[in-house]
Amino acid sequence: MNGPVRVVATLFWLPVILISAYFSDPPPARPWPAAIAAVAGGLAYVVVAVRPGRPRWLDPTAIVVLAASGIAFMAACGGWSSVLGFCFFAMVAAGTRLPATAAVGVLVATMVGVAVVLRAEQPLALGLALLGLAGVLLLGMGRRESVRREEQRELQLVNAARVQEEHARAAALAERARIARDVHDVLAHSLSALAVQLQGARLMLLRDGAPVDTLAQIERAQHLASEGLAEARRAVTALRTTPVDLADGLRALVADTPDATLEIDGDAELSATAQETVLRTAQEALTNARRHAAGAPVSVHLRHRDGATELEVRDRTGAPPPAPTGGYGLVGMAERAALAGADLSAGPVEDGWRVLLRLPRSG
């Protein structure tokens, strides 16, 4: 039972107890003391049912007043009364909320008060009432212990989930480190050796007086090898380090690209996956611009608006260039965008080539 429903269900019994005390039971022999006890008990009943968190002393005090009001009302009646329910409710609250020592103290005091007030009644009925008070206190204490164990189990589950998450993060970091080592040891070394060999071949061709177009092809191959080596080093750095801030990452990419400019409009909180998608899309688009539109101005525009984040990378060669072929750059960008729930469009425009990534804000 949730909080509001529990409070309403508990408060429902307050008028039942009081009406029964005045109309079903024999009327109180001393009306005014009984009325004062009923008002005090009713207020304490409401406080115990609502369970205010502040001040901290209010709830324990209300439990004691509730039990005392039940005893006082029965004393004013001179015998049994349905207001004995106040004492039972106070015992339930004491068992579930008070420390064990305090709860037992309240129980003993209540049992003594009830025994003194009802000493002239039948011993069997009195004994059952006292046993009932002790029983509901034990039930309350058992319920509190059950709740405590449940909270401990939930805490253990949370801790286990946290440990599992840490293990998964550590495994992911280890995998990233392994991939970084493989890229560095295999691809970066191979590209570095290729660049050295191409440099040697270029010098040999210069020595032998090779044609200009042959030299140009060798120089272009050497330039592509150097760019590939730089991209491999960037990939190793990205795998070895934690993700950087999106704006800082874009500034670093633009700084490595001649004739590139960056514009950022607005600000938004993006997840790590979304930031990684934007950064890798910008990196691949700038790499393609350097390869296929060397020397052309390139603009990078990041904007947050209309519930989405948009990245536009556009080079202006003056005419639509042919689509890049022979590589997997565009395919990789499209796959990464699809995994992030983004829309990617890449193609020629009237004065060059444009890559547009639109990422919903929820991503």
N, C-alpha and C positions, 0 to 999 in steps of 0.2 A: 504494500500500500504506500503510495507516494505521500509526500508531506502534506499538501493541502487537504487531500481526502482524509488522511489520518487525523488531522486536527478537527475537521468537521465531524467525523465519526465519534471522536472522543468528546467533543463539546455537546454532542447530542444527548449524552447521558446526564449532563448537569441539571437541566430542568426536570428530567425524569426523577432524579434522586430528590430534588427539593420539593417538587409537587407531591411525590409519594410521602415525604416526611411530614407534610402539613395536612394532607387529606386522607391518606391511607392509614398512616400510623395514628396512634392516640395523639391528640394535640399536645404541644409542649406545656408542661406545668408552669414553666417560667418563660413567657413569650419573648420578653426583651433580650435576655441572655441568649435564647435560641436564635432570635433574629440576628443579633450581632455575630454569633458563630456561623450562621448561614451565609451572611454577606462576606465575612472574612474567608470562609471556606470556598465560596463561589469565586471570589477574586483569585485565591490561590490555585483553584482548579483550572481557571483560564490560563494563568501563568504557566502552570505545569504542562498544560496541553499545548500551548504555543511554543514553549521552550526557547525563550529569548537568549541570545548569545551574550548580551551585555546588559547590565553589569553581571559579572560571573557569579556573584553571590546571590542573585535574585532567584535563580532556579532552585538551589538547595534550600533557601529560606522558604520558598513557596511550598516545598515538599513538607517541611516541618510544620508550617502553619496549617496546611491541609489536614495532616493527621491530627493536630491539636484541635482543629475546628470540629472534626467528626466526633472526637471525644467530648468536647464541650457541649455540642448539640445534644448528644445522648444524655449527658449529665443534666441538661436543662429539661429533657423529656422524662428523666427518671427511669430510663430503661432502654430496651431495644429501639432502633430507628434505622430506616433505610440510609441515613447519612453515614452509617458505618461504611458505606461504599467509599466515602472520602478516604478512610483509613486504608482500604484495600488499594485504591488508586495511588495513594502516596507510597505504599510499599512497592508497587510495581515500578514507579518512577525512581524510588531510592535504589532498587536493585539494578536498574539499567543505567543510572547516571552517577550515583555516588560511589566513592571508594568503598571497598568491602567493610572496613572498620566502621566508617560513618553509617553505612546502610544497616549494619547489625545494631549499632547504637540507636538509630531511629526505630528499628523494629522492637528492641527491648523496651524503650520508653513508651511506644504505642501499646504494646501488649500489657504493660503495667497499668497504663491509663484505662484501657478497655476493661481489664480485670477489676480495677477499683470501681469503675462506674457500674459494671454489670455483675458485681459480686453477689447480688441478691437473686440473680437469675439461675436457671437450671445449670448445674455444673457441666453436664454433657454438652449443651448448646454453647456455653462459654468456651469449653475446651476446643470444640470444633471451630469456633470463630478465631481463637488464638492460633490453632494449627493452620487455618486458612491464611491468616496474615503471614505466618512464616513461610507457607508454601508459595504464595505469590511473590514474596521477596526472593526466594530461591529461583523461581521461574524467571524473574527479571534479571538476576545475576547470571543465570544460564544463557539467557538471550544476549546479554552484553558480551559474554565470553564467546558466544557463537559469532557475533558480529566482529569481534576482535580477530578471531581466527580467519574469518572471511577476508577482512582487510589485510591480514598478513599474507594470505594466499594471493590476493590481487597484487600486493606489493612484490611478492616473489615472482609473479608472472611478468610484471613490469620490468623488474631487474633482469629476468631471464631474456626478455625481448631486447632490452638495452644491450646485454652482453652479446646476444646473437647479432644485433645490428653492428656492434663494434667489431665482431669477428668478420662479418661480411665486408665492412669498410676496410679492415686490414687486408682481407683477401683481395679486394679490388685494388688497393694500393700496391700490393705485391704483384698482381697481374700487370698493372700499369708499368711498374718498374721492370718486369721481365720483358714486356714489349719494347720499352725504351732501350733496354740493353740490346735486344735483337736488332732494332732499327739502327742503333749506333754501331754495333759490331759488324753488321752485314751491309746494310744499305749505305750508311754514311761512309764507311771505309771503302766500299766499292766505288761510290761516286767520287770520293777524294782521289782514289787511284786513277779513275777514268779521267778526271780533270788534269792530273799530272801527265798522263799518257798523251792526252790531246795537246797539252802545252808542248811536249817533246815533239809530237808530230808536226805541229805548227812551225817550230823552229827548224826542223829538218826540211820542210817544204820551202821555208824562206831561204834556207841555204842552197837548195837545189834549184831555186828559181821557178817554183810551181806557178801555174796560172792564178790570176787574182780571184776568180770565182771559186777555185778549190780552197784557197786560203780563207775566203769568206765562209764557206761551209764548215771548215774546221773551227774557225773562230765562233761560229754560231753554236756548233756542238759543244765547244768548251764553255760558252756562256750558259747553255742549257744545263750542262753538268754542274756548273757552279751554282745555278739557281736551285737545282735539285738538291745539292748538298746543303744549301741554306734552308730549304724547306724541311729536309730531314732533321737538321739541327733544331728548327723550331718545333717540330713534332716531338723530339726527344725532350725539349724543355717543357712543352705542355704536359707531357706524360709524367715528368719528374716533379713538377711543381703543382701547387693547388691552383684552382681557377682564380684568375685575376678579376678585378672589377671590369664590368663591361665597357665603360667609357675609357678606362685606362688601356684595356686591351685593344680597342679600336684605334686609339691614338698611336699605340706602338706599331700596329699594322700599317697605318697611313704614313707614319714616319719612315718606314722602310720602303715606301713606294714613291718614286719620283713623280712630281706633278700631280700628287693626290691631295685632296682637301677633305676635311671632315666637318660635318654639321650635325649637331644633336639638338633635337627639339623635345622639351618636356623631360619628365623623369617618371620612372615606374619601377616597382619591385618585381623582378623576374626571378624565377627559380634558377638553380644552377644549370639544369638541362637547357632551359631557354637561353641563358646567357652563352652557354657553350655552342648552341646551334647558331646564334647570331655571329659569334666570333669566327667559327669555322666557315660559315658561309661567306663572310667578308674576306677571310683569308684566301679562300679558293677563288673568289671573284677578282680580287686584286692580283693574284698570281696569273689568272687567265688574261687580265688586262696587260700585265707586263709582257706576257708571251706573244699575244696576238695584236696588241695595240700599243707597241712600245713607243714612248714619246708623247702619246695622246694624254690630254688632261683627264683625270679620273676624279669623280665626286662620290663621296660616301655620305649618305644621309640617313640618320637614325631618328625616328620620330615615334612618339607615344601619343596616340589619339584614337578616339572612337572605340575605346575598349580593346585596342590591339596595339602591337608594336610592329613597326615596319622598318626594314632595312633596304635601302636602295643603293646599289653600286652601279655607276654609269660612267662609261668612257666615251669620249667624244672625238671620233676620228674624222668626222665630216661626212662620212658615208657609212651605210650599214655594212659591216664586214661579214664574210662568210662564217657559218657556224663552226665552232671548233670541232675537230674530228680526231679520232685516234686516241682519246683519253677517257678517263672515268671521272673527271672532275665534276661535270654537271650531274652525272648519275649519282655520285656520292652526295652532292648537295641536296638532290631531290630525296634520296633515301633518308638523310639526316633530318630534313624538314618534315617528312612524313612521320618519322618516329616521334617528333616533338609536337605533332598535330598542327603543323604550319602549312601554309600555301606558298609554293615557290614558282616563280615564272622567270625564265631566262630566254632572251632572244634579241634579235636586232631591232633597233628603232631607227628613226629617220637620220640620226647623226652619229650612230655608234651602236653600242651594245649595252643592254641593261639587265641587271639581276635584281629581282624584287622578292623579298621574303616578308610574308605577313604572318605574324605569330599572335594568336589570340591571347588576351591578358591572362586567362586562366592557365595558359601554358607556362 
